[in-house]
Amino acid sequence: MGLILGKIFSVLVIIGIGYGANKINVLPSEIEPHLNKMLFTIIIPGMLFSTITTKELDPELSDMTLTTLICGVFMYLVFIIVGLILVKLIYRNDPGIEPGVYVCSFSSFNTALIGFPIINSLFGSDALFLLVIINLIMTIYVFVFMPMVMNMGKPKDPNAPKLGPVGFVKLFFKSLWSPSPVCVFLATGMLFLGLRFPAPIEECMTYIGNASTVISMLIVGIQLGRSDIREVFKKYKETLYFGIKVILMPVVAFFLINPLSIPVEVKIALLFTSTLPCGVTPAPLASSNGHDPTPAAEGIVITCIISLVTMTIGAVFMSQYYMI
């Protein structure tokens, strides 16, 4: 437990450094796009390559991958259903809201920026590999099914620009053509073909990937530094709705997943995912589809702050319960 707590403490300190550096303008908000670009085009691809290509494809890994895919789809369905029920209960007297936007944010997870670096640091490459599989499920969900979920409960603005089938297909393949998915596909292909990079290149990619935790947590700190946290948390219904996502839903996920006869590594990847804050994609997706992106943006801030506590508790609990 001491090892896990030490790693989590380091993560929280780096976030705090990013927050403080943003407040005193050492790391101004204007630098965030450049850090994001470096993270997603250089550092995370290096981490993904060094994680996937150094694995040995065996029946156990194949079984874990398939199990993660099946259980991951089930988990997303649970979050969508619970999110819809909660939005009906909490906002039953607010006819002007768009329930679909809330549900989409509730059922999304920040796997890339927060999930990848932290799970790799806490639980190692096996858990990271399985989280990559979960992230592929989310990519399909976001660009295939999320626009339909987002339309639930309220029609889109008829004057808003329509994406159309061709635009939708372009957007989907554009998302897959970004560095991280491309690296996943290439690295997975190398894994199945039994190919590996020369040792010096693997070592170089490992060094690059090791920077992911520091850079990503600094970015989180910058994001929190520029947010008006007090104003967001004054909206008690939003705080309640998104607080349930990162406080109660991990508990629900545990009671659903833990009894299953599946590998411990799969359980950890799924349970850790349930503690993650809202993904960032629903906000721009809502805006581009003529919906109000405000709830999704507020959900990111609320869940990001609360999840600093829930991820810590969840990680310590999993490390003790599963004896890792």
N, C-alpha and C positions, 0 to 999 in steps of 0.2 A: 504493500500500500504506500509505503514511503516513497518508492520510486515513481509511482503514478502521480502522487501529490506533488512531488518535486517537479515533474514535467509540466503539470497543469499550472503550478505556481509560476514557472518560467513563461508559459504562454500568456498568463494574465499580466505579468510584469511587462512583457513586450507590447501588449495592447495598451497598457497604461502609458508606456513611453510614447507610443504613437499618438495617443490622446493628448498627452501633455505637450508633445512637440508640435502638434497642430495648433493648440491654444496659444503657444508662444511664437507661432509662425516659423518654427524651424522646419517643419514639414507642412507647408501650407496645402490647402485643399487642391490647389492647382496642380500639385505634383501627383495626385492620386491617379489620373488617367495614365500617366507614364509608368507608374509602378504597376498598375493593373496590366498594361500591355507587356511589360517585362515578365510579370508573373505568368501570364497565360500563354505567351509565345516562346518563352525560353525556359523558365524554371520548372513549372509544372510538367511540360513535356519531358524534360530531363528526368524528373522524378518518376513519371509514368513509364518511360523506357527502362530506367534502371530497375523498376519494380517488376515489370511484366516479363521482360526478356531474360531476366536472370532466374526465372522459375523453371521447374521441370514439369512438363505436362504428364500427369499420371492419372489413373482412374479416380483417385481421391479428389484431385483438383477439378476434374471434369464434373464429378458429382456435386461438389460444392458450388460450382458455377451454375449448374442447372437448378439446384435447390435455391440459390440466391435469386435467380430470375423468377422462379415461381412464387416464392415467398415475398419478393419485392413487389410484384404486381399486386398480390393480395394486400400488402401493407398500404400501397397507394389507394386502393379501393376503400379500405377502412378509413383512411384520413379524409377522403372525399365525402364519404357518407356521414361521418361524424361532423365534419366541417359544415355540411349542409344542414344537419339537424340543429347544431348550435346556432347557426346564423338565423334560423327560423325562430328559435327560442329567445335569443338575446335581442334580436332586432325586430321582434314581432310588431312593435308599435312604430316602426320607422319604415313606412312604405316607400320612401324615396331612395333607399339604398339599393345597390346592385349586389345581390347575394353571390352571384357567380364569381365576382372579383375576390370577395372574401374567401370563398371556398378554394379558389385556385391558389391564393397565397397560403392558406392554411395547409394545403396538401403539397406544398413545394418545400424543398430543402436546399440549403446552401452547401452543397457537397463539394464544389470546386474550391471556393475561396477559403472556407473554414474546415470542411470535412476532410479533404485529402491530407493537408499538412498535419492536422491534429491526430487523426487516427493512425497515420504512419508513425508519428512520434510516440504515441501511447501504446499501440497494439501491434505495430510492425507491418511488414509488407503483405502478409496474407490477408489481413483485415483491409488494407488499402486496396488490394486487387479486387476483393469482393465489393468494396464501396464503388470502385470503378464500374462494376457490373450494374449496381443500383443506379449509378449516374446515367448509364445508357438507357435504362428504363425511364428515367426522368426526362431525358432528351426526347424520347418518343412521345411521352405523355404531354410534354409542353407544346410540341409543335404539331401533334396529330389530334389529341383529345382536349387539351386545355382550352382552345378557342370555343369548342362546343360547351364545355363546362362553364366558361365565362359568360355565356349567353343565357344561363339559367336565371329565371326570375324577372328579367327585365330586358326588353328589346334594345338593340343598339340604336344609336342616333342615326336616323336615315340620311342625314347630311354628312355623316363621317365617311371618309374614303374606305371603300371595300377592298379587302385583300384579294379576293377571287381565287379560283382553283390554281391558276398558273402562278400567281404571286405566293400562294401558300406553299406550293411545291418548291419554288425558288427559295423561300425563307427556310424551309425544312432542310434542304440540301446545303444552304449557306451555313446553317448552324453546324451541320456535320463536317463542313469544310474548314472549320476553325482548328487551330493547332492541336488542342487537347484531344478531340475525337479522332482526328487523323492519326495522331500518335498512338492512341488506343488501338485503332484498327491495324496499323502497321506493326506495332509491338505484339499484338495478339496473333497476327499472321506469322511473325517470326517464332512465337512460342509454339504454334502448331507445326511449323516446319522444322523446329529444332535448331534454329539459327541464333547465333549470338554475336555481339560485337567483340572486337579484340579487347583484351583486358584493360589497356590504357583508356580506351574510349568509354568502357563501362565505368571505370573509376572516375573519369571526368564527369559523366552524367550523374553519378552518385553525388559528387561534390556540388554540382549545380542543383540537384533536387533537394539537397540538405538545406538550401537557403529558403525553401518554400515556407517553412514555419515562420521565420523571422519576417520576411517580406509580407506575407499574407496577414499576419497579426498586426503589423504596423499599419497596413491598409485599413483593417477593421478599426484600429484606434483613430485613424484620421477620419473615417466615416462617422464615428461616434462624436468626435470633436466638433464636426461641423453641423451636427443635428441639434435641433432645439428639443432636447430630451424632456424637459419639464412640460412643455406644451403638449407633446405627444401623449405623455402619461396622464394628463388631465382628462383625456377622453376615456372615461372609465369603461365604456362598453367595448371599445377596441382593445383596451388593456386586458379586460376579462377574456374576450374571445381569443386573442393571440396568446395570452398567458396560459390558457388551457392547453394550447398546442404544445408548448414546451415544458409544462409542469405536469399535467395529468396524462397527456397522450403517451409519453414514455412509459408510464406505469401501466396503462392499458396495453401497450405494445409488449411489455414484459410478460403479462399474464396470458397474452395470446401466443407469443412466440416461444417462451421458455418450455412449456410442456411438449413441444414438438420434438420428434426424434430426428433432429438435424445436427450437423456438426456445430461445435461451440463457436468456431470462427464465423459461421454464417449468422448465428444468434447475435454475436457481438457487432457485426457489420450492420445488421438490421436495427438493433436496439440503439446503437450509436447514432444512426441516421435519424431515428425518432427524436433525438435530443437536439438536433440541429435547428438553427433559426430559419425563417422563411427564405426561400430563394429570391434572387433579384430579378429573375425573368418576368414574373407576372406583371410587374409595374409597367415596363415598356410595352409588353404584349397587350395590356389593357388599353394603353394610350393609342397604340397603332390600330386597335379594333374599335375605337370610338367609345370606350368605357372610361370611367373616372379611375385613374391610377392611384388616387390618394390612399385608399385603404391598404393597398399592397405596399406602398412606400412606408406607411406608418407601421405596418406589420413587421417590416424588416427591422426597424429601429427597436420596437418593443421586444421582439423575440431575440434579437441579437444581445440585448442587455440581460434579459432574464436567463438566456441560455448559458451565459458565462457561469451562472450558478448551477443550473440543471445539468450541463455537460460535465462539470466537475463532480457533482454528486453521482451522476450516472457512470462516469468512468471509474471512480473509486469503487462503487458498488459492483460493477462488472468484474473488475480486477480481483475483488475479494470473493465474489460469488462463484466465478468460474475458475478461481485459483490461477490467474495469469501473472 
